[in-house]
Each structure stands twice: as C-alpha cells, then as structure tokens.
C-alpha cells in the first residue's frame, strides 16, 4: 500500500513538473509569435517604403528623360541653323579665296 502511495506521489510530482514545463513553453511560443508578427510588420512597412521610393524614382527618371528630350530639341534646331550659317559663310570665304587665287594665277 505504501509503495502504491509513493508511486502515486511521484506521478503527481511528474505531472506538476510537466504542466509547469508546458506553461513555460507556451509562454515562450507566444512571445516568439509576437516577435515574428512585429518583425513581419516591419518588413512589410520597409517593402512598402521601398516600393514607394522606387515609384518616385521612376517618375523622377521619366520626367528627367522627358525634359532632356525637350531641352535637346529646343537647342538642336537653333544649333543646326547656326551650323548651316557657319558652313555657308565658310564655303563663301573658301570660294572667294579660291577665286582670288585663280585671278592671281591668271594675272601671272
């Protein structure tokens, strides 16, 4: 009878230790779940911030390229006209120079 009582007391003690362990494990798991949830929210916020930053950068880049094209076309037309005037004037000077050389050769 005493033996049965000892076994029953040991079993009760083991059950209590197991219950304490279970409670501690559950508390740790809840803390880990909360930590994981918090980190997941932070990652989601970071990803959202990165996405918004990329969108702003894309818009800024597109605007830059568009303005660059507009600026280029605004500058291109006057520059081509200036270049044509320079070429025309240069060819006139060259023509006059060649005419003068020919007239000098004829005079000799």
PyMOL commands that set and color helices and strands:
alter all, ss='L'
color gray80, all
select helices_A, chain A and resi 2-107
alter helices_A, ss='H'
color red, helices_A
deselect
rebuild
show_as cartoon
